[in-house]
Amino acid sequence: MGMRKGIILAGGKGTRLYPMTTTINKQLQSVYDKPMVYYPLSTLMNCSIKDVLIITTQEQCGLFVDMFENGSRLGMNIEYAIQDRPRGISEAFIIGEDFLDGDPATLVLGDNVFYGDDFYKDLMYISKENENCVFGYRVSNPSDYGVVQFEKPTDSYERNVKVISIEEKPEEPKSNYAVPGLYFYDSSVVRRAKALEPSERGELEITDLN
């Protein structure tokens, strides 16, 4: 087993942002002073990850290559792969099997921006372990996300509360904690992703993997 590697899933049509995304991938749209994809890339940098695979569409891949090339000017090694149509977030590990080559993986969605005081310290600690970790974040609309159910009611400051389940877009959420698009997995992730059954919408759901 080698060092942890990173995957940025940067596909999708960004239909909720039309017409802004008619020609340009949403991860290439500017957020403040840089394209959105720089934010998840910086999250992986804060994990001390050097090897990154960007998964995007055939139509948009060349734009990412033009932007990052092989990643050397950023002190990284960046490779590229194609997801020709949406089959679920978990498919990223199947697409990236050769890239991962049995190493632990961190997946971050290309449109997720993470920030917090000393958050990078948590990222570095988690990244060094061959373990699994997902995060929970309190939201006002949990039915739009994968929702964490805890053993008992909890608040923002309580730690070490047992997680019972993670439910995808429930009509009656068991909590207000959603799972954002940052996932740490051990070296078994590709095998587990391959064992998943597609959901009713024909996708390999990240909640099932979690």
C-alpha positions as CSV (number, residue, x, y, z in Angstrom):
1,M,0.0,0.0,0.0
2,G,1.3,3.4,-1.0
3,M,0.5,7.0,-0.2
4,R,-3.1,8.2,-0.2
5,K,-4.3,9.5,-3.6
6,G,-7.0,12.0,-4.5
7,I,-9.9,12.1,-7.0
8,I,-11.8,15.2,-8.0
9,L,-15.2,14.3,-9.6
10,A,-15.8,17.3,-11.9
11,G,-18.4,16.1,-14.4
12,G,-22.1,16.9,-14.6
13,K,-24.0,19.4,-16.8
14,G,-24.7,22.0,-14.1
15,T,-28.3,22.4,-15.2
16,R,-29.2,24.4,-12.1
17,L,-26.8,27.1,-13.2
18,Y,-28.0,27.4,-16.8
19,P,-27.4,29.4,-19.0
20,M,-24.0,30.0,-17.3
21,T,-23.0,26.4,-17.8
22,T,-24.2,26.0,-21.4
23,T,-20.7,26.0,-22.7
24,I,-18.4,25.9,-19.7
25,N,-18.4,23.2,-16.9
26,K,-19.6,24.6,-13.6
27,Q,-16.3,23.6,-11.9
28,L,-14.5,26.0,-14.3
29,Q,-16.8,28.9,-13.4
30,S,-15.1,31.6,-11.3
31,V,-15.7,31.7,-7.5
32,Y,-14.1,35.0,-6.3
33,D,-10.6,35.0,-7.9
34,K,-10.2,31.5,-9.4
35,P,-12.1,28.7,-11.1
36,M,-14.2,26.6,-8.7
37,V,-12.1,23.5,-9.2
38,Y,-9.2,25.1,-7.4
39,Y,-11.0,24.9,-4.1
40,P,-11.4,21.1,-4.0
41,L,-7.8,20.8,-5.4
42,S,-6.6,22.9,-2.4
43,T,-8.5,20.6,-0.1
44,L,-6.5,17.7,-1.4
45,M,-3.3,19.8,-1.0
46,N,-4.2,20.3,2.6
47,C,-4.3,16.5,2.9
48,S,-0.7,16.4,1.7
49,I,-1.9,14.5,-1.4
50,K,0.3,14.9,-4.4
51,D,-1.3,12.4,-6.9
52,V,-4.7,13.5,-8.2
53,L,-7.1,12.2,-10.8
54,I,-9.6,14.6,-12.3
55,I,-12.7,12.8,-13.7
56,T,-14.8,14.9,-16.1
57,T,-16.7,14.6,-19.4
58,Q,-15.1,14.1,-22.8
59,E,-16.3,17.5,-23.9
60,Q,-14.7,19.4,-21.0
61,C,-11.5,17.3,-20.3
62,G,-9.3,19.4,-22.7
63,L,-10.2,22.6,-20.7
64,F,-8.9,21.0,-17.5
65,V,-5.8,19.8,-19.2
66,D,-5.1,23.3,-20.5
67,M,-5.5,24.6,-17.0
68,F,-3.4,22.2,-15.0
69,E,-1.4,20.2,-17.6
70,N,0.4,17.4,-15.6
71,G,0.2,19.4,-12.3
72,S,4.0,19.8,-12.1
73,R,3.9,23.6,-11.8
74,L,1.8,23.1,-8.7
75,G,4.1,20.5,-7.3
76,M,1.6,17.7,-8.0
77,N,0.9,14.9,-10.4
78,I,-2.5,15.3,-12.1
79,E,-4.0,12.7,-14.4
80,Y,-7.4,12.7,-16.2
81,A,-10.2,10.3,-16.9
82,I,-13.6,10.3,-18.5
83,Q,-17.1,9.6,-17.1
84,D,-19.1,9.5,-20.2
85,R,-22.5,9.7,-18.5
86,P,-23.6,10.1,-14.8
87,R,-23.6,6.7,-13.1
88,G,-23.2,7.8,-9.6
89,I,-20.4,9.2,-7.4
90,S,-19.1,5.7,-6.4
91,E,-18.3,5.0,-10.0
92,A,-15.3,7.3,-9.7
93,F,-13.4,4.6,-7.8
94,I,-14.1,2.0,-10.6
95,I,-13.0,4.5,-13.2
96,G,-9.9,5.3,-11.1
97,E,-9.0,1.7,-10.3
98,D,-5.7,1.8,-12.2
99,F,-4.8,5.2,-10.9
100,L,-5.4,4.2,-7.3
101,D,-3.5,0.9,-7.7
102,G,-4.6,-0.4,-4.3
103,D,-3.9,2.8,-2.4
104,P,-6.2,4.7,0.0
105,A,-8.3,7.4,-1.7
106,T,-9.8,10.7,-0.9
107,L,-12.7,11.8,-3.1
108,V,-13.9,15.4,-3.3
109,L,-16.6,16.8,-5.5
110,G,-15.5,19.5,-7.9
111,D,-18.2,21.9,-6.7
112,N,-17.6,21.6,-3.0
113,V,-15.8,24.4,-1.1
114,F,-14.5,23.6,2.4
115,Y,-13.2,26.1,4.9
116,G,-12.7,26.2,8.6
117,D,-10.4,27.2,11.4
118,D,-7.6,24.6,11.6
119,F,-9.6,22.3,9.3
120,Y,-6.4,21.5,7.4
121,K,-5.0,19.9,10.6
122,D,-7.9,17.5,10.7
123,L,-7.4,16.7,7.0
124,M,-3.8,16.0,7.5
125,Y,-4.4,13.7,10.4
126,I,-7.2,11.7,8.7
127,S,-5.2,11.5,5.4
128,K,-2.3,9.7,7.0
129,E,-4.5,6.8,8.2
130,N,-5.6,3.9,6.1
131,E,-9.2,4.4,7.3
132,N,-12.6,5.6,6.3
133,C,-14.1,9.0,7.2
134,V,-17.0,11.2,6.1
135,F,-18.1,14.5,7.5
136,G,-21.4,15.8,8.6
137,Y,-22.5,19.4,8.3
138,R,-25.7,20.9,9.7
139,V,-28.0,22.2,7.0
140,S,-31.5,23.7,6.8
141,N,-32.7,21.4,3.9
142,P,-31.4,17.9,4.8
143,S,-33.9,16.1,2.5
144,D,-31.7,17.2,-0.4
145,Y,-28.7,15.3,0.8
146,G,-27.5,12.1,2.4
147,V,-28.5,12.4,6.0
148,V,-26.7,11.1,9.1
149,Q,-28.8,9.4,11.8
150,F,-27.2,9.4,15.3
151,E,-27.7,7.1,18.2
152,K,-29.1,10.0,20.2
153,P,-30.0,13.7,19.4
154,T,-26.8,15.8,19.1
155,D,-25.7,19.3,18.7
156,S,-22.9,21.0,16.8
157,Y,-20.4,20.7,19.6
158,E,-20.8,17.1,20.8
159,R,-18.2,14.5,19.7
160,N,-18.0,10.7,19.6
161,V,-21.7,10.2,19.0
162,K,-22.4,6.9,17.3
163,V,-23.7,7.0,13.8
164,I,-26.5,4.5,13.1
165,S,-27.2,5.1,9.4
166,I,-26.8,7.4,6.4
167,E,-30.0,7.8,4.3
168,E,-30.1,9.3,0.8
169,K,-32.5,12.2,0.4
170,P,-35.0,11.0,3.0
171,E,-38.5,12.5,3.1
172,E,-38.4,12.5,6.9
173,P,-34.7,13.2,7.9
174,K,-33.5,11.7,11.1
175,S,-31.2,14.7,11.7
176,N,-30.2,18.0,10.2
177,Y,-26.7,16.7,9.4
178,A,-25.8,16.2,5.7
179,V,-22.8,14.4,4.3
180,P,-20.9,16.9,2.1
181,G,-18.7,15.9,-0.8
182,L,-15.5,14.9,0.9
183,Y,-14.8,11.3,1.6
184,F,-11.8,9.3,2.9
185,Y,-11.6,5.6,2.2
186,D,-9.1,2.8,2.9
187,S,-7.5,0.6,0.3
188,S,-10.7,-1.6,0.0
189,V,-12.7,1.1,-1.7
190,V,-12.5,-0.1,-5.3
191,R,-13.6,-3.6,-4.3
192,R,-16.5,-2.2,-2.3
193,A,-17.6,0.1,-5.1
194,K,-17.6,-2.8,-7.6
195,A,-19.9,-4.7,-5.2
196,L,-22.6,-2.0,-5.2
197,E,-25.9,-2.5,-6.9
198,P,-27.3,0.4,-8.9
199,S,-30.1,2.4,-7.3
200,E,-33.6,2.9,-8.7
201,R,-32.2,5.8,-10.7
202,G,-29.5,3.6,-12.2
203,E,-26.6,5.0,-10.2
204,L,-23.9,3.7,-7.8
205,E,-24.9,5.8,-4.8
206,I,-22.2,7.2,-2.5
207,T,-24.5,6.7,0.4
208,D,-24.6,3.0,-0.2
209,L,-20.8,3.0,-0.2
210,N,-20.6,5.0,3.0
